[in-house]
Amino acid sequence: MIGSIDPVLLIASLMVASTPILLAAIGEMIVEKAGVLNLGVEGMMIVGAITGFIAAVESGSPLVGFAAAACGGALMALLFGILTQILLSNQVATGLALTLFGLGLSSLMGQGYNGIRPPATAALDLGPVSDLPVLGKILFSHDWLVYGSLALVAATWAFLKYSRAGLILRAVGESHDAAHALGYKVIRIRLMALLFGGACAGLGGAYLSLIRVPQWTEGMTAGAGWIALAIVVFASWKAERVLLGAYLFGGVTVLQLNLQAAGVAIPVQYLSMAPYLITILVLVIISADRSRAALNAPASLGQNFHASR
């Protein structure tokens, strides 16, 4: 039965399945690098999914859908930013509330859109390389957002490592008081990071509803935002490791779906919960070495900033 699984198709599917998680995780990494802990990634993703779906269906254009999804996710992140950075609410509680709010809002917005097919997003035409044996199917037969997510990882890595703006962002995350003393606008920088993270999460949600599924189903993110949060910790807040982590967890998801389709004699419930069990296992392993985790995490992560204190 396992022999019926096509490894080429499996790896190609892995890249597609990993893209929404990768987009959400790379956005959340930037947010946490600025010292903000946003647990509302799931809420931003699901709002992005329904916002992008509605915009694409009503306009007939997937590009309009993705743009609307990015705006929807960014608006959710802005709400979180106002509550935590300006009104100084607790970041953990506010993030959890944002997820619950996003799930409820998306359910309300999605009324009447069940069973509708969105406009198709075509794969990029990469010419002769798409016809290459094995590699053509694995690497050169995807839509533009798969390649865009990879480019975003590379750009994020270069931004944090080589740019002055990236250095300032990391400085705010390490010590917001010291950054403020040097004249940097801590709250403004954190709000900009949140907007970027929200837009990325919104795009990840829209990828689910417009390309991967493609349809609107209530609660369709199914914990992808929580996995993205776990990946940031698993990756030790490094962009290249976020890519590795997203592809690892995406691969587990695709593998369990293929095993189900192949009729492997394992209860389907065990296969379905495998990605989440592995997520918990990885976090337990990482948490076992607390000194290393603390060394990699931004020092001001989760701490509110007030200029007058």
N, C-alpha and C positions, 0 to 999 in steps of 0.2 A: 504493500500500500504506500509506504513512504517513497518507494521508487517511482511512483506516479507524479511526484512533485518535480517540476521543472526548475532546476537551480538558477538558470538564467532569468526566468520570469520571477523567481523568488527575490533575487537581488534587485531587479528592476523595481519590483513592488516595494521593496524595502525603502528605496529612495523616496518614493511617493508617500508612503506611510509615515516617514520620519519628518517630512517637510513641515507640517503644522506644529509639531512639537519643537522642531529646531527653531522656527520663527519665534514662537513664544518664549523659548528658553534664552535665545540670544538677546531678546528685548529685556527680559527680566534680569539677565546678567548685568546689563548696562544700568538698570535701575538700582540693583544692589551694589554695584560699584560706586554709585553716588551716595550710598549709605541708607537707602530706603528699602524696607522689606515690604513688598506688596504681595499679599496672599490672595489677591483678587484676580489672578491670572485666568482662572477658570471662568469667572464672570465676564471678563473682557473678551475672552475667546468666544463664548456663546453669544454675546451681543454682536460681535463681529460677524459670526456665522449667519445670524438672522438678518442683520443690517445689509450685509453684502448680498445675501440671497434675494431679499426684497428689491434692492436697487438693481440687481442684474435682471431679475424677472420683469420688472416694470420698464426698464430701459432697453432690454434686449442685448445689453453689452456686458460681458464679464469684467471688462476693465473698469466700468463704472461701479460694478459690484465690489471689486477689490478696493477701489478708492473710498467708497462709502464705508466698507468694513474697517479700513484703517482709521477713518474719522470717528466711527462709532467706538472703537477700542480706545482711541485717544481721548474721547470725551469722558469715558468711564474712568480712565486714568487721571484725567484732570479733576474729576470729582473727588477721587481718592487723594490727590495732591492738595486740594483746597482743605479737605478735612484734616489731613495729617500734618501738612507743612505750614498752613496758615492758622487753622483753628487748633492745631496741636493735639488732635485725638490720637488714641493708641493705634499704632500701625497694624498690629496683629488683629485686633478686634475689628478695625475698619476694613481690613482686607477680607476677612471672613464675611462681613456684612456685604461687601461689594460683590462677592461671589453669589451670595443668596439673592441679592437684588438683581444681578445680571441674569440668573436662572429664571426668576419670576418675570422680569421684563421681557426676556426673549420668548417665553411661553405666551405672553400677552401679544407681542408683536407678530408671532408666528401663526396666530389664529387665521385660518383661511388659506394658508400656504402649504398645507400638507398635501402630498401627492402630486405637486407641480414640479416639472423638470425645468431647471435653469438653462439658459443658453450655454452651449458647449464651449469649452476652452480647448482650442486645438494645440497639439504638440508642435514644437518649433520645427521648422524644416531646416535641418542642418546639412542637407545635400548628401553627397556620397558617403559621408561618415555614418549616417543613419543605417546604411545597408551593410556595414561591416559585420562579419559573423561574431556572435557573442557580445563584443564590446558595443556594437551599434545598438543592440536592444537594451543593454544595461545602462549605458552612459549617454546615448545620443537620441533617445526617443521620448523625451519628457517635455512637459510644458515649461513655459518661461519662468514660472515661480520656483520650480525646483532649482534651476540654475541661479535664479535671483537670490534664493536663500543661501546658496554656497558663496555667491559673491558678497552677500551681506556679512557672512562669517569672516571672510578675508578682510573686508573693509573695517569691521569692528576690531579685529586683531590689530590691524595697522593703526587704527585710530587710537587705541589704548596704548600701544607701544611707542609710536613715533610722533604723535601730534601733541601740540601744546594744550589743545582743548582736552585731549584724553588725559594728560597729566593733571590738569586742573580738576577734572571729574574724579580721578582717583584720589587726589588730595582731599576733596570734599568728603569722600567716603571714608578716608582714613582718620581725618580729624577736622570736623566742620568748624570747630572753634579756631583752629590755626588758619584754616582757609579764609575764614571771615576776617581774622586779624590782618591777613595779607591783602584784604580789599576785595575778595571774590564774593559775588552774590550767591550765597549758599542756597537759599530757597529758590531763586530763579534757575540755578543749575539743576537742582533736584526736580523741579517741575518740568524742565525740558527733557530730562532723562525719563521721567514718567510718561510724557507724551510719546516719546520714541518707543518705550516698552509697550504702551497701550496700543499704538499703531501696529507693532509687530504681532501682538497677541490677536488683534482684530484680523489681520491678514491670515494668521494661522487658522482662526475659526472659519473664515471665508473659504479657505482652501478645502476644508472639510465639506462644507455645504455646496460648493460650486464645482469641485473637481473630484475629490476622493470618493464621495458617496454616490452621485451628486443629487441631493434632495434636502428638504428641511425636515428634521425629526427633533422633537423636543428632547433636550438634554443630550444632544448628539456628540458633544465634546467628551462625555463619558470619562472624566478624570484626566484628560490630556493636559489641562492646566496644572494639575497637581504633579503630574510626571515631569512637566517642564520645570517646576520649582525644584524638584528633587535632582534633576539633571544639573542645575546650576551648582548645587552643593557637591554633587558627584564630580563635576568638572573643576572644582576648586577655583571657580570664578575665572577660568581661562577659556577664551573663545574657541581655540582648537579642540579642547577637551569637550566643550559643549557639542561640537559637531560629532565627535566620537560617541558621546553619551546618547545623543538623539538617534543616531543610526543604530546603536546597540538596542535601545528600547523599541525603536521602530521595527528592527529585525525580529525581536521577540514577538511583537504583535502580529507581524505578517506570518511568522512561522506557526504560531498557534492557529491562525485562520486556515493555513494550508494543511495542517495536521487534521483539523476538523473536516475539511473538504475531502481529505484522503481516507477518512473513516478509521483513523487510528483508534485502537481499543483503549482509550483513556476517556473517562467521563468528560463531557463537553464543559462542565462547570469548572473543572480543574484547568483546562486549557484556557478558558476565558479569563480566569483570574491570574494566570501566570505573569503577565506584564506587571501587575500591581504587586504581586508577591516578590518579584525580583526587585522592584523599586524599593520596597520596604527592606529587603535583605541588604541591598547596597547601602542604604542609609544607616542601617545598624552597623555594618562593617566600618563605614566612615566615622560614625559617632564613637566607635570603640577607641579611636586615637583622637581624643578631644584636643590635645595640644596642637596637633597638626591642623585640625579643622579650624581652630582659633587663629592659627598663624596665617592661614590662607584667606580667611574671611575679612572683609573691610572692617576696620576697628570701630567705626561709628554706625555699623549696620543696625537698623531698627531704632536708633536713637533720634528723638525729635530735637530740632535746633531752634533756639530763640536768641536773637541778637542781644537782648538786654541782660541775659544772665551772666 
